[in-house]
Amino acid sequence: MWNKTAFPMGNVNKKADCLRMVCLCCFDESFFSFQGHCDKINKTRLFGENERILQAAKKGTVTDMELQIQVAQAAKKIMEIQNNVSKVIVGKEAVFRKLMAAFLAGGNVLLEDMPGTGKTKLARALAASIDAEFGRIQFTPDLLPSDVTGLNIYRQDQGVFEFTAGPVFCNILLADEINRATPRTQSGLLECMEERQVTVDGVSRRMKAPFFLIATQNPVETAGTYPLPEAQIDRFAMQLSMGYPTMEEELAIIDRYKSDDPLAQLEPVCTCEDILQLQELCRRIYVSDSVKKYLVQIIQATREHDGLAMGVNPRGTLSYLHCVQAYAMIQGREYVTPDDVKELCVPVLGHRIISYRAGQSGSTKEILQGILEQIPAPTEEWTR
């Protein structure tokens, strides 16, 4: 059945929409080759418009069809992960989709919210859903960089130094209350976040793949904290907030947790190898010239805005591009639309800019929303 919420059709290109409908409606676990998929297409009858849809599908190239099939499979797999995580986290589907976009784009996420809103639960549920190794560090003022990365310990009986890996050597790392550690300790994560490696005593060691850092911080309790430097904040692909649950969501939380914790019974629905394949697929999502120009115009506007002391740098531009590619794939599309760019503007760019009104809550968000209103979105063809 076609799910308009999970895979919005859009009124962009009828041929591409028909192709994507065929891919999503025909997909099941029994075929994995393009030829087998074509056989299914030839036998499919859809909504009384089967002939028109099939003719549109046959006009597509093999490469386009293969990509659409792969995107359909990817969107289905991501939906399975979301449904699995929703057994633990009530609501917050929009937050999860953005979190997954950052993950699949190869980035990291900063979760800034009140204590007890489900940040740790979300990270643990994601790790359990993809059968990933989970690590957690509680950042405190006395934490040392070696407590994060690991260190060489001298084995007297063997007369050699032996490396003891730190908690960063995992797939999904939760850096809880990262701003409570000193800048020296915070800097121990920079190489992990950017180069996906750790260097100790001149020896570099690769991180496990995939690697995803979810850092948390409390936005109101600032006593005894060390604000993250701009150079480190810029290495987070997105800054997200869970927010408080609604009345209906909180009642559902009570019912779900009144007897036991559903996290303990959570089973994986995919593997880390699946995630690596999804990350590779993201880079094949098509971005038209008009959408690329629209994205860069937004970036340029942050650098020229009178209310901003610092705009978005080129690293932020690339992170923005990769995130919208992943977000489009999560929506079941093999191409990016201007709506994807708008949706991720504040999560991706909001923490990368510095406002002259930095002390005023929401000022950067208001500036970015104003930029989006001033720059007209492209209306040209967005597909290949």
Steps between C-alpha positions, in 0.01 A plus 500: 500500500631845413596696811467870424647601836813288471550554127343826382443499127535871428378665182838526332546249225229252402739253346721489811196474727363208299836326504531543874146371553581189301820444701333541839185306422680213332780465752519195722781287642479236227686684224839660498591531132387758252380234255284341766353841579416560134313170494291619793434835331367326189248310713393785724164677482480822702194709587336477156785699340728202452566546128602864534725425797661199333570694182663778703712242685614339174619835365747540787860389462632194679721716720212721611282198573774333701545812711126532560481136609791548738348819644168319549680223686692754707187695596329176603798400714517841667128480574560164668768660719267789585217265591736300719628810680139617548449201730723687745461867401140620479449755225797710381489350149616828344797518737592140423491556124737796533724297732512220243576750224805622692604140569468392137678818386800394709458781754448537873213649702482736796182446704429805714204455730378470856599196708267202481356565154626172351837590348683200644207268426501614138871428458475157665190406300671594174806294589285199592298532178805476273691246712776755567750518783389777737730712714420766758719761668376715785699820461615659826757772582760244612473284185830473308551463123650155557175398670332563165752379243694237694866480601812285494556298817839346579486124554786430733483122458538534123716814494279672241238772479152377417225725367174493694223634279270768638121506473516689168579173323139409439233560235266737683650715774291706742699792640270593787516863620802569284525860615582393859848383398796736455594625152806274514280193536245623248779535245566126533190446286601729213708243314235234560227719356687619192760242402334194657825404669683536833868588534674403825876533545545556128308190392169548315226240532186493286158517661238234447269557205241633507579752774238742629546745786193625684597771747257651751499817703260680730401843363402655835733365770825674407676519839824301490486444124743580219332628183602307191737699275372596158753270333347200675136603464560535126588130483146401595285446193184602688384641829165355602259519792267225618247728667238409756235242404140594432216393729422196283869404474554521874198281568642248253834515682331416830316204350812370326736528797270419791609134520842476333749676273441417131866573425600173666294299247600700191634282218714619205333542162819555298878493533785749490583370152152609388568848637828522309317412179237766572774757559651418162159521333440848641780647291323380183185703571462752219524874569402719207693814410209722607481335844878522543487869413214550747700332775809712430292819490386425855861443608615823335217693666625398846841649419353829382230543767538813713379323811761225488858525618591171329335314214515139390836367379560258208504203738147597598405520132611142437331378816179674390519334159558149637225536759237605245604206279448261792172668595367462146586130506321459832192652336523239224627730226808466284526878457511804730225765501509859633275384785781272621735798502250710695421225751864449598610863489470576872619158632809503276590871496360636826800404715756604236417871496570762766249777553577842646197425719647169618359544848144514371326164464389411150682784325695275259187302417311819420783621277510175303124499459522856372764395247275218377217746451718739299656247262249360249495122476565356152207367304697329223526126440666331801538149359752377243 
